[in-house]
Structures are given as C-alpha cells and as structure tokens.
C-alpha cells in the first residue's frame, strides 16, 4: 500500500465515522445486528473496489460498530471485523478489473455469511445454515444496492475523482 498522506488519513477517518454512523444510528441499528442483518453501512464496501485505502475505513468502522453489539460484543469486534478484512482483501484482488465489480456483493455475502453465521451459531446457539444464509442474503442485498448506487454516482466525474 502506498504511503498515507494527511488527506488519505482524513478521508479514511471520515468514511470510518460514516460507517459507524450508518450502523448504530437510531432506526438503522435494529437492522445492523443479529441473525437477520441489513447493515446499510456495508454499501461503503464498494469504496474499496475503487481505492484499496478505504479498506482501513471499513475495518476500523466495523470494529467500532461491533463494539455496540448488545449480544456479541468482543467476539463480534474480532470475528465481524475479520470478515470485513477478508472481504476487503478479496475486493482488492479484483479491484483492477472494472468488469468484475459484480463480484463485490458475492464476496461480502459469502464471507460475512460464513463467519458471522458461525459466530452466531457458537455464541447465540442459532442454527448455522439458517443464520449464515440470512446474514449472506442481507449482505448481498445491501451491497448489490450499493453497486447500483455507485454505478450511478460514478457517472459524475467529481464523485469519481473524490473516491479515487
């Protein structure tokens, strides 16, 4: 990864804070935790596709957001954040190939479904496959919506320059 400049650190911090706000905000937090998740903040995972430096935003934002998980706490800070880090790495691997942006929702859904599903299975004793499936579906839906939003936003040159 290239050396981080002050502007990069500022952007990373702002996006991490936005991730936290979109996760724990009243009205959104009820969708962000548990066996059925539609974490709106996961839309921001698309930023990693356009600029790998935003991986830090996602990892830090996820870690802080998972601190607020009422039932999972520290395990969610560890394993939920691990799922985000793995997803970021997989997105980074395909980020140089614009035609592969459709893989971002798939990566996020599979990784989060398996890891968060296992976490909920071991800690909350929920059925693994049902939980993994519901987490994966929620993740896939949210990140797919994000893909469409980013596709439309990328038509604006100012937005494209800002995130790259």
Secondary structure as UniProt FT lines:
FT   HELIX           6..24
FT   TURN            26..28
FT   HELIX           29..32
FT   HELIX           40..45
FT   HELIX           46..50
FT   TURN            52..53
FT   HELIX           54..67
FT   TURN            70..72
FT   HELIX           73..94
FT   TURN            95..96
FT   HELIX           98..100
FT   TURN            101..102
FT   HELIX           103..124
FT   HELIX           128..153
FT   TURN            154..155
FT   HELIX           157..163
//
